[in-house]
């Protein structure tokens, strides 16, 4: 008799979307982990890019330091597993990488260096993967958030503590705009290494 009573109590829970909530939540979590993987890949490529540029542009230390700090911020955000922090850190890194690429324009030998070209291609490929992963995540979050707001699922969501997920978007504070390119000043001469 207890078994039948338990089944009768569980039936409304499954009829009200509990299993679907769990399924959509897992899809969103999986999509977020894909973003984390791609952001980590990007963060792992940055030190090689910075070291390659260092060999050519020793006096561009400020830009290289900013890139290194932005990379550290991205790694910290990945470890937090917070979509908003990851989006903001990613936007900050994109901004500093833009400034680095503007700096690279002043060094034709660097632009022709095969290891630099390979790293740049890998970063471009990773940027594309991040964009796809971000889109997949936001679609999964949209499906989940829309579903937990529907009636009668909203009742089940409240009972089970299901909360809306954050989208992967940068806040206005993280968007500093595109880097400024100014070719009116010649680059400082590179110093020779001893």
WOSUL-V400256 format. One record per residue. N is the residue number from 1. RES is the residue in one small letter. PHI is phi as a letter, one per 40 degrees, with the letter a starting at -180 (NA if undefined). PSI is psi as a letter, one per 20 degrees, with the letter a starting at -180 (999 if undefined). D_FIRST is the distance of its C-alpha to the first C-alpha in whole Angstrom. Layout:
((N	RES	PHI	PSI	D_FIRST) (N	RES	PHI	PSI	D_FIRST))
This chain:
((1	x	NA	g	0) (2	x	c	h	4) (3	x	c	g	5) (4	x	c	h	5) (5	x	c	g	6) (6	x	c	g	9) (7	x	c	h	10) (8	x	c	h	11) (9	x	c	h	13) (10	x	c	h	14) (11	x	d	g	16) (12	x	c	h	18) (13	x	c	g	19) (14	x	c	h	20) (15	x	c	h	22) (16	x	c	j	24) (17	x	g	j	26) (18	x	d	g	24) (19	x	c	h	25) (20	x	c	h	28) (21	x	d	g	29) (22	x	c	g	29) (23	x	c	g	31) (24	x	c	h	34) (25	x	c	g	34) (26	x	c	h	34) (27	x	c	g	37) (28	x	c	g	39) (29	x	c	h	39) (30	x	c	g	40) (31	x	c	h	43) (32	x	c	h	44) (33	x	c	h	44) (34	x	c	h	46) (35	x	c	g	48) (36	x	d	g	48) (37	x	c	g	49) (38	x	c	h	52) (39	x	c	h	53) (40	x	c	h	54) (41	x	d	g	56) (42	x	c	g	58) (43	x	c	h	58) (44	x	c	h	59) (45	x	c	h	62) (46	x	d	g	63) (47	x	d	h	65) (48	x	c	h	67) (49	x	c	g	68) (50	x	c	g	69) (51	x	c	h	71) (52	x	c	g	73) (53	x	c	h	74) (54	x	d	h	75) (55	x	c	h	78) (56	x	c	h	79) (57	x	b	m	79) (58	x	c	h	79) (59	x	c	i	80) (60	x	c	k	77) (61	x	d	h	75) (62	x	d	g	74) (63	x	c	g	72) (64	x	c	h	71) (65	x	c	g	70) (66	x	c	g	68) (67	x	c	g	66) (68	x	c	g	65) (69	x	c	g	64) (70	x	c	h	62) (71	x	c	g	60) (72	x	c	h	59) (73	x	c	h	58) (74	x	c	g	56) (75	x	c	g	55) (76	x	c	h	53) (77	x	c	h	52) (78	x	c	g	50) (79	x	c	h	49) (80	x	c	h	47) (81	x	g	k	45) (82	x	c	o	46) (83	x	d	g	47) (84	x	c	g	49) (85	x	c	g	51) (86	x	c	g	51) (87	x	c	g	53) (88	x	c	g	55) (89	x	c	h	56) (90	x	c	g	57) (91	x	c	g	59) (92	x	c	g	61) (93	x	c	g	61) (94	x	d	g	62) (95	x	c	g	65) (96	x	c	h	66) (97	x	c	h	66) (98	x	c	g	68) (99	x	c	h	71) (100	x	c	g	71) (101	x	c	h	72) (102	x	c	g	74) (103	x	c	g	76) (104	x	c	h	76) (105	x	d	h	78) (106	x	c	i	81) (107	x	b	n	81) (108	x	c	h	82) (109	x	c	h	82) (110	x	c	g	78) (111	x	c	h	77) (112	x	c	i	78) (113	x	c	p	77) (114	x	c	h	75) (115	x	c	h	72) (116	x	c	g	72) (117	x	c	g	72) (118	x	c	g	69) (119	x	c	g	67) (120	x	c	g	67) (121	x	c	g	66) (122	x	c	g	63) (123	x	c	g	62) (124	x	c	g	63) (125	x	c	h	60) (126	x	c	h	58) (127	x	d	g	58) (128	x	c	g	57) (129	x	c	h	54) (130	x	c	g	53) (131	x	c	g	54) (132	x	c	g	52) (133	x	c	g	49) (134	x	c	g	49) (135	x	c	g	49) (136	x	c	g	46) (137	x	c	g	44) (138	x	c	h	45) (139	x	c	g	44) (140	x	c	g	41) (141	x	c	g	41) (142	x	c	g	41) (143	x	c	g	39) (144	x	c	g	36) (145	x	c	g	38) (146	x	c	g	38) (147	x	c	g	34) (148	x	c	i	33) (149	x	c	i	35) (150	x	c	q	34) (151	x	c	p	31) (152	x	c	j	28) (153	x	c	h	28) (154	x	d	h	30) (155	x	c	g	27) (156	x	c	h	25) (157	x	c	g	29) (158	x	c	g	29) (159	x	c	h	26) (160	x	c	i	26) (161	x	g	j	30) (162	x	c	p	31) (163	x	b	q	35) (164	x	c	q	38) (165	x	c	q	40) (166	x	c	q	44) (167	x	c	q	46) (168	x	c	n	48) (169	x	b	q	52) (170	x	c	q	54) (171	x	c	r	55) (172	x	c	h	59) (173	x	c	h	60) (174	x	c	i	59) (175	x	c	o	61) (176	x	c	j	65) (177	x	g	r	66) (178	x	c	q	68) (179	x	c	q	71) (180	x	c	p	74) (181	x	b	p	77) (182	x	b	o	80) (183	x	c	j	83) (184	x	c	h	86) (185	x	b	p	86) (186	x	c	q	87) (187	x	c	q	85) (188	x	c	q	86) (189	x	c	q	87) (190	x	c	p	85) (191	x	c	q	86) (192	x	c	p	87) (193	x	c	q	85) (194	x	c	999	87))
